[in-house]
Amino acid sequence: MSVWIRRGLLAFNIVLILVALSLIVVVLTGDAAGAQTAAAAQTEGDWAALLGAAVAVAGSSIGAGVAVAYTGAAALAAMSERPELFGRAIVIVGLAEGIAIYGLVVGIILIGRA
């Protein structure tokens, strides 16, 4: 990797960190009255649905990542020996990626009920 690419990536990361820090400062110094009004508008059961949606999306994404890692590695190994297995390998990797989509759908349904 050339020096200019590394410097560009470093500058990009520094900008991202500064933007994140500025967002944290804005959130922490925000209007307390607006936060109380928003909290009063929520009902008691909303937090459980939102927590369930977060767990569903996070768990399915992690599971899909692990599944794609193993199936992708096995698919590449199989295709290196027999290139005609490309179609079957892509289908299997796609099924592993479907796990994340199922979690996202469950999360959207739960957020809709909140």
N, C-alpha and C positions, 0 to 999 in steps of 0.2 A: 504494500500500500504506500502510495507516495506521501510525502510530507504535507502537501497541500490538501489532500483528502483528509488526512488526520486532523489538520488544523481546522478545516471546515466542519468536520464532525464534532470536534471539541467546542467550537463556537456555537454550533447548533444546540448541543447539550447545555451549554451555559445559558443560552437564551431560554430554553425550556425550563430550566431550574429557576431562573429569574421570574418567568411568567407564573410558574406554580407558586413561588413565594409571594408574589404580589396578589394572587388570588386568595391565598391564605390570609394575608393582611386585610384584604377587603372584607372577607367573610367574618373575621374576628372583630373587626371594628364596625360591623354593620349596625343597622337600626334595630334596637332591642324590641321596640313596640311592634314592628312588623313581624318579628319572629314570634312574639307572643300571640299576635292575631292569627298567624298561620298555624301555630300549635293548637289554638283553641278551635280552629275550623276542622281539624282532624278528629275522627272518632277514635274510640279506644281500640278497635280491632284493626285499624290500618297498619299498625307497626308489624303485626304478625304476618299479614299478607306480603308486605314489602320485604320482610326478613326472609320469608319463604321463597320469594322471587329471587332474592340475592343468592340464597343458598343453591337454588335450582340452577341458575345461570353459572355460578362459580363452579359448582361440582361437575356439571356437564361439560364445561369448558376444560377443566383439568382432566377429566376422564377422556375426552376426545383427544386432547393433546397427547396423553399417554398411548391411547389406541393408535393414533396416526403415527407416532414415533415407531412403534413396533411393526405395524403393518406396512408402513412406508419403507422401512429398512428391509423387511422381508421381500417386499415387492421389487425393490431395486436389485436385491440379490438374485431373485428369480429371473428378472428381465435381463440381467447381465449374462446369464447362461442360455436363456431361451427368449429372444426378443418378441416372439409371437404371443407371449403371455401379457402383453401390455394392457389389453382391454380388460382382462380378468383382474389384473392387479389394480387398475384404476377404480374398478367397481368396488373392490374390497376396501380400498383407502377411502372412497366416497362414503361407504357405509359407516366407517369409523368417524368421519366428519359429521355424519348425520346426528350423532349423539349430542353434539353442541347445539344443533338446530332444535332438537326436541327440548332441551333445557331452556332455550330461548323462548320457544312457544309456551312452555309452562310458565315461565316468568312473565310473559305478556298477559297471559290469562289471569295470573294472580294479581298483577298490577291493575288490570281492569276491574277486579272485584274490590280493590282497596278504596 
